[in-house]
Amino acid sequence: MMISTQRIIYCINPSCDRPVNLIEDRICTNCQTPLIHRYLWATGTLAANILPETQVADRYEVIQQQIWLDTQLGLPPEASQDLPKTVIPYLKLYQQHLHLPQVYGFVPALAADAEDILLLENVPIDETGNLYPTIADVWEQATAVRQVYWLWQILQLWQPLAELGVEQSLLIPDNLRVQGWCVRLLELHPAQTDEKLRLRNLGQSWQSWIALAQPQVAQSLQNIVEQMCDRAVNLETITTQLNTLLLSAAAELPLSLQAAGATDIGTEPTQNEDTCYPNTDEPYNPLMPRLSMVCDGIGGHQGGEVASQMAVQSLKLQIRALLAEVAEQSEPVAPKLLQEQLEASLRVVNNLISSRNDEQKRQGRERMATTLVMALQLPQKIATISGWQSDNAHELYLANIGDSRAYWITRNYCQLLTVDDDVAWREVRFARSFYRQALQRVDATALTQALGTKDAESLRLSIQRFIIDEEGLLLLCSDGLSDNHWVEHSWQDFAIPVLTGELSVEETVHNLINLANQKNGHDNTSVVLTLCRLAKEYLVPVTSLTPPEEIVETETPEVEEPALTESAQALLDLDLTEKPTAPPIPTSIKKLNRRKPLVMIGRLLALLVGGTTLGLLAWWQINPQTFQTMCRKLPQTVQSFCSQRK
């Protein structure tokens, strides 16, 4: 440990022959590579006593108390072979990366009787090395919807943290930081006593905030907190009430959406296996701009491109049916039910692609598949806190499988919303390794999940729900853009002009494609950008949820759900039967386990809850022989429907 005389940071470019730069620099003065300033949180009393401007272990600069900068990112941080129990919750809660830090590494004990210092990354520290404010610091200035949204996020974290014995982390005011809409924890604190914390402890910790809440929501929040302090109340009851208040507060805000998307082959590939929606080449569709998708196909020519196209086309139809169903409801549909419906839709897509693989006898790496990142802004009718009826509750649902990504970008920050399904994160999930340690594996970035490679019941789906309460950009992209952190390096260059109105959304998409081709031209690139505005002057007429005059109604009285029937008929009109004309090109994707034979009929039907009609009709389109065999095993009412499709 030493006092720094010159504060330097090293360039991450391994081929740079003069990598030393001043900490204040943002770009390497020698090779022009962007410098990464990775700020870490050093835990424990020993770290708290190390003074600023001290250099630790010849690589960490102490910027402020417990805030360290890693100046040599080319070197892996120290790890521990036997993982201490204190780090297990960090690893197992990796899916909560938006709210929780992750283990970075250790600094070996600086004295004989001292413990190693644990370093955390993904902490609530801004790009200048300063902590984001606590909730208490900014509570009074926050809007009503944001106050409720912060409490909602804390409530959602309560159970997963309680299961690992670290719910105490949510009761320490200084530990709760906010980056715009997002609640972020500085570190995880294990329970201090054997007595289990209860919901009333959480309610009590909110009391001082509730006393200063915005008047529109103060009384409702007080009622909720009083119930939390009642021993008889359960988490589900409080969750329902807080969700209703959150939707009612958000619905007061005017929301306008503008989306654009494009896909490009890149500078090196010979075919484009990406598919996106919306696409500049696609005519206007009633789903625009609420639905956006990016799929990156796997499986070579006539494999990956077919899989990605099948996923997009099937999901467009299923989401149209879902929107029609939601529009008919007189009360808001619970988030859990909506997430289950979206999961069912994704399992339908998986089985469509998987059935095509089976039909073509594809095995191992030959099996076509696709990544997916999908965002759905789901409007629901809701009574606002002012008492008028709104047609949009500002909910945004986000699903991802594979390594296509979603980012939320404002004028002040860029947030990665998704976690890649790759080997490195798999090691973290099973608490076998720190993320930075797992990245040293040769197969670290190999995919562990994609749509179509195996049985739908084997999928581990990630569906998140957000509330749009600020202006910003929702960026979905394939790894042709996100590789090598180019979104994180360049977000200000493209986000600020479109947010200030200097560039259109379409122009910005074009600029992002060009950036990807310049920096990552080795791959296809797909980009879908949605501009979210919260001001009345930007409001434009939004397409009705049930407009589709172009959809042909079918005469099938046996089917009880007309919305699904209409979408299913449209699915039959799709050309999903194109056969590959060339052998698939091997890819670098990790070889996944061979899938079992076709799933049993009963198990498949269980997987397709909420999307059965679409799944069956798509199966009929792909393989009519096996479809008819299956139909004979179904109930009589469904058999009569099958017979109409022979």
N, C-alpha and C positions, 0 to 999 in steps of 0.2 A: 504494500500500500504506500503510495507516494503522492506528494502534491504536484499537480501538473504545472510544467513551465510553459508548454505550448500545447494547446488543445487541438488534436488532429483527429480526422476520421479517414478510413481507408475506402477507396473505390471498390465496388463489388465486381468490377469487370476483371476476370482472371488474366486477360491478355494485356491489361494496362501496365506499362513499364514504369510509370511514375504515379502510383496509387495514393500517395499521401496528400490530403487536402485539409484545409482548416475546417473546423466544425461549423463555422458560419456559412460555408459554401453549400450550394444546393446541387451543383453539377460539377463533375470532376474537371478540373482545369486542364487536364491532359487529354482525356479521351471523350469528354462531353457526356459520359454516362451519368444519369441521375443518381445522386447519392441518397441512400436510404438512412434516415435517422430513426432508429428503433429504440424508443424509450421503454424502460423496464421499471417495474416496481420491486424494490428489494424489501422483503418482509423481515420482521423481527426487530428486537431491541438493539442488537449489535449494528444492524444496517442503519437504524435511525440515528445512531451516534456518530456515523462517519460524515465528516464535513464536506460541503460542496467544494468543487475544484480539486478533489482528491481522485487519483487514478487507482483502481482496484484491479488486481490480477493482470496488470499490464494491458487491459483492454477496455475496462468500464470507466467512464467519466461520471462522477457524481455531479449532477446538474443542480439538484435541490435535495432536501432531506428525503431519502429513500427513492428518489427518481434518478435512475442511472441510464446512460446512453452507451450502447454497445458500439464501439468504434471499429470493430473488426468482424463484420458479418460473414466474411469468407471462412472464418473458423467456427466449427460447431461448438456450442456451449458445453460446459461440463455437465455430465449426466451421472445418475446413480444406478448401479447395477440392480440393487435391491431397492425398489421404490418404497419410500416411507409412506406410512398410512395417511399422513397429512396431505399427500398429493393425489390420492385416489379420487376424492370428490371432484377435483378439477378435471381429471381425465374422463370420468364417467358422465360428467355434465357438459361434455364438449358440444352437444347440439345447442346448448344455450349460449353459444359464443357471442351473440349480440349483447348479452348482459353480463357475462362472466369472463374473467381473465383465464389464460391458459399458462401452464407451467412452461417456462423457457429453459431453465437449467439451474445449476447451483454454482456458487463460489465456495471453494473449499474453506474450511474453518481457518480464520485468521489468527487464532490462538489455540493453544493446546486444550484448554478447557471450554472452548466455544463450539457452537454448532455451525454446520454449513448454512450459508445464506441462500434462501430460496428466491429465485428471480421469476417474475411473472411478466408475460407479454399480453397483448390485446387488452391493455389496461386503459382506464379513462383519462388519458393524457393527450393533450393536443399536440399539433405538429411543432410547437415551439418549446415543448417540455414542461408545460404547466398542467396541473390537474383541472379537469372539468369541475364546474361548481357542484356543490351538494344540492339536494332537493330543497333543503331549508333556505339556502342562499337565494334561490330564484322562484320559490313557491308563490310569493305574493304577486310577482309580475307575470306569472303564467296565466294563460287563458283558462276558462272553465273546463273546456274539453281536455286540455293538456293535463290539468291537475287530476282529473278522473283517469286519464290514460296512464299516467305514472302509477297511480294506485292499482290500476288493473294489472299492469305488468308485474308489480310486486306480488300481488295476489297469485298470479300465474306461476311465479317462481316458488311460492311457499311449499307446495307439496313435493316437487322434485328435490328441493334442498333439504326438506325435513326427512325424506327417505334416506339421505346420506348423513344426517346429523349435523348439518351446517346451516340450519334455518336461522340461527342466531345472527348470521350475516345481514339479514334483512331488518334487524332491530337496532342497528348501530347507525345513527344519523350521518356520521362522517364517512361511513363506508358506502353510502348511497349517492352516486354521482349521476348527472344527466348530461347527455350529449343531444341537444335538441329534444326530440320526442322520446329518446331511448334512455331507460334507466340502466345504469352500468355499475357493477360492484367493483370495489377496489381490490378486495381479496375475500377469501372464504374463512369464516371463523367457526370452529367446532363449538358445540354446546359447552357451557362453563360448568354445568352441574348435571347430575343424573336425571333431574326432573325434566320431563318432556315439555317442551314449549307448546302452547295451545294457540288457537286462532285469536283468543282474547288478548294474548300478548302482542300480537301484530296490531290488533285494533287499538290497543292502548298506545302503541308507538306512533299511531297516526293522529292522535288527539290534538297535538299542538298545531299540526298542519290544518286540520279540519276547522279549527277556530279562526283561521285566516283564509279560508277557501272563498272563491268567488261567490257572490250572493246567489247566482242562478242555481248553484249545485250544493251550497253549504248545508241546507237542511236535509236534503236527501243523503248526503254523505254522513251527516251526524246520525241519522236513523240507521244507516248501514253499520256504522261503528258501534252503536249501542247494541245492535244485534250480535255483532262479533264478540262482544264482551259477555254475552249470554252463553252459559255452558251448553245449552241445548241446541244451539244453532250448528248447522254443518256447512262445510266449505261450498257445496253445490248451491245452497240457497243464497249465500253471499255472492258467489260468482254470477248467478243469474241476475240478481238485483244490480250489481255493479255494471254488468254488461249492458243492461237496459238503459241505465243512466248514461253510460259512455256513448251508446248509439244515439240517444236523444240529444246529447250535447254536440256530437259531431255533425248531426243532421242539420244543425243551424247554419253551418258554413256552406257557402256556394262552392260547388266543385265543377270544374270543367277539365276535360281530358283531351289531349291531342296526341295521336300516336303515328309513328312511321317506322317502317322496317325495310331491310334489304339483306340480301345474301350475295356473297362473291366467292369465286373459285379460289382466289389467291394467286400468287405468282409461281408456285411450284407444282401444285396438284394437277392431275389430268382430268378430274371430274369433281363436281360439287356434290357432296353427300349431306350438306346442311339443308334444312328447310325452316322457314320462319313465317310467322303470321303476326301482324299484317306484313305484306310484301308490296314493294312499289309496283310490281307487275300485276297485282291482283285488283280486280274491281271492288268497289265499295261493298261492304257486307254489314248487315245489321249488328254484328258482334263488335264492330269497330266503334270506339277505341277501347272498350272495356276488357277485351281479351287479347293477350299477347303471348307468343310462344316462340321458343328457339329450340330446335332439335338438331343434334349433330350425329349423323348416322355412322354406324360401325358395321363393317362387313364387306368393304370394297364395292366396286362398280356393280350395279344392279342388286346390291344388298343393302348397304347403308343408306343410299338415297331412297330406296323403296321403303325401308323401315321408318325413316324420318317423315316421309310423305304420308304414310299410313297413320302415324301418330297424330300429325297435325289435322288431317282431314277427319279422323274419327273424333278427336277431342272437340273440334269446332261444332260438330253435330250434337255431341253429348252436352256440351256447355249451353248450346242454344236451348236444348230441352230443359236443362236445369234452370236457366233464367226464366223460362216460361212458367215453370212450376213455382218458383219463388215469387214471381209477380202475382200469382193467384192467391198467395197466403195473406190472411188478414193480420197476422202477428209475425214479428221477426222470427226467422228460423235460427235455432241455437247454433253457435259456432261449431260445437262438436258434431252436430248432424250434418252441417255443410262440409266439414272436413271429411266425414265418413263418405259422403256422396262423391266428393272429388277423388278420394281413394278408390272407390268402386269404379269410377270412370277410368282411372289409370290402370287398374287391373284388367279392365276390358281391353284397353289398348295393348297391354302386355300379351294377353292371350291371342289377340289377332295376329300379332307379329310372330309369336311363338308357334301358333298353328301353321303359319306359312312356312316357318323353318322346318317343322315336322313333315309337312307335305312335300317339301323339296329335299327331305332327308339331309339337311344341313347339320353338321356336328362340330363341336369345339369352336375354333376360331372362324369357321365358315358360317356360323349362325349369325344372321343379320340382327342388328339391334340398334337402339338409338338412345342418346341422352335426351333429357328434357328439362327445360326450365319454363314454367308457365305462370303467368300472373292473371288473376281475374278480379277486376273491381266489381264487386257484387252489390248492386243497388237494392235496398229493401225499404219498404214503406215503414215509416216510424213517426210517432208523435214526438215533436221536439220538446225541449224543456220550456219553450215559450208557449207551447200549446197548439201550434199549427202542425199540419200533416206534411211531412217531407217524403220525397220519393227516393232518397238516397241516404243510407246510413254510413257511407264512406268506408266500408269494409274492403280490404284488399287481401286476397288469398294467394299464397305463393307456394308452388310445388316444384321440387327439383329432384332429379335422378341423374347421376353421373357427374360430369364436371362442367356443364354449362352453368353460367352464373347469373345472379341478379344483384344489382347495386342500387342503393338509394342515395341520390346526390343532391345537395342543396348548395347555396352560395358559400356555405361555411365548412362543409365536410362531405366526405364520401364514405359510405358504409357498405361493406360486403354483407349481403343478407343471407347467403347460402353457404353450405359446407360441401366440399367436393366428396363424392363417394369414391375414394381411392384408398390404396393400401396404407398410406401414412395415417389417415384419419381412422382407418380400421384398427390399427395398432393402439391408437389413443382410446378408442371406444372400449376395447377389451382391457384397458389399463395395463398394457404391456410395455408401453414406451411413451416418452414425451414426443410431441409433434416434431420438434426440430431434430431429435434423435432419429425418429422414424424416417425423416426426409433423406437420411444418408443411405437408405436402402436403394439398390439399383432399380427396384420395381415400385418405388414410393408413389409415383403418380399413375400407376396402372389402375384402371377402373375395377371396382368390385361390384358395381351395379349398373344395369342399363335395362331399358324396356325391351323385352323379347328374348332374353337369353335363357330364362328358366321359368319355372312355375310362378304364377302370380302370387301364390301364397308365400313364396320365399322373398318377395320384395319387402324392403324396409323403407317405407315411404316417409318423406318429410314434407309436411304441409303446415305452413305458418300463416298466421292471421295478423294483419296490421290495420291500423286506422290512419287514414290520410288526414292529418291535421295541420299540415304545412305545405307550402309550395316546394316543388322539387321535381327531379327527374328520376323515373324508374328505368334503369338500363338492364336489358336482358341481352346476353351475348354468349357465343360459343367461345371455346378456348383459343380460336384464331385471334381474338382481340385480347382476352384476359391473360394469356401466357406472358410470362416475364414481367408481370405487374404493370402493364402499360395503362390500365384504367387508373390504378392508384397514382401513377406518375403524371398522368395527363388530364385528370378530371377537371381541373380548373380551366384549362385551355379550351375545352369544348363545352363545359357546363355553364360558365358565366355568360358567354354570348347568347345562348339560347334562353337562359333565364331572364336576361335583360332585354330580350326581343331583338337583338342585333342579327341573329341567325334564326332561320326556321328549323323546325324539328327535322324536316327532310334533308336540309343542307347539313345539319349536324350528323345525321346518320351517314351521309356520304363522306363526311370528313373522318368519321370513326373507321369506316371501311378502308379509307386511304391510309390512316395511321396503322391499322392492322397489317396491310400489305407492305408497308415500309418496314415495320419492325418485326412482324411475325408472318411473313408471306409464305411460310412453309405449310400453312394449313388453310382450309376454307374458313371464311368468317361470316357469321350472321349477327346482325344487330337489330334489336327492336327498342325504340326509345319512346317513352310516354311522358309528356309534359303535363304535370298536374298543377292547376291554378286554383287559388282560393280567393277570388275576387269577382264581384258581380260584373265588372266590365268585360270579363273574359267569357262569361256564360254564353253558350250557343245552344240551339236546339239539339237535344240528345235523342238518338233513335230509341223508339219504344222497345220494351223488352219482348213484346209479342207482335211484331209487325209483319212477320214473314209472308207477305202476300205471294211471294214466289214459291212457297212451300205448298206442295200438293197434299191435300188431306186424303187419307185412305179410308176405305169403307171396311173397317174391321171392328164391328161392335163387340167382339169377344174381349178385346184388349181394353183394360180399364183406364189407362193413362193416355189420353189423346196426344199430349205434348210429346211423349216419348215415341208414340206411333208415327207422328209426322217426321220426327228426326230420323227414325229408323228407315222410313221410306226413302228419305233423301240419301241415307247411307247406301241403300241398294243401288242408287243411281251412280255411285262413285265407281271409277275404274280402278279397282284395287287388285286386279288379276294379272297384271303384267308379269311375265316370266323372265327370269334372268337369261341373257344370251351369251354371257361370258363367265368364266369361273371367277369366284370372288378373289380379290387381291388381299393377301395377308396384311394384317395391321399390327401395330405395336401394342394393341390393347392386351392386357393380361388375359391369358386363357382361362375362361371360367369353366366351372364344372359342367359336364354334360347333363342336360336336363333329363328328367324321367320321361317315360312315354306319356301320351296325352292324359291329362288329369281325368279322374272319374267324373261322370256327369253330375252327380250330387255335389261334389266338391267344387266344381266349376260354377254351378248355380249359386252356391253359397258365396263365392267370391264376387259375383256380379250383382250384388245387392244394389238396387237403385239404377242399374244399367243393364238389366237382363235382356230387355228387348233389343237394344243396340248390339249387345254381344252376340246373341243368337243369330240375328239377321246378318251381321258381318261374317259370322262363321259360315252361314249358308252361302254367302257370296264367294268365299274363299274355297270352300270344300263342300259342295252340296251332298256328296255321298255320305261322309261322316256325319254331316248335319242331319240328314234324314234318319240315319241309324239312331242318333241321339234322340230325335223327336219321338220315336216310337216308345221311348222309355219315360216320356214326360206325362204330366196329367192330361186328361182328355181335352180340357179347354185349350191348353197350349198346343196339343196335337192338331186341333182344328185350325189353329193359326198357321202351323207349319204347313199343312196341306195346301193352303192358299198360295204358298211360295214355291211349290214344286215346279 
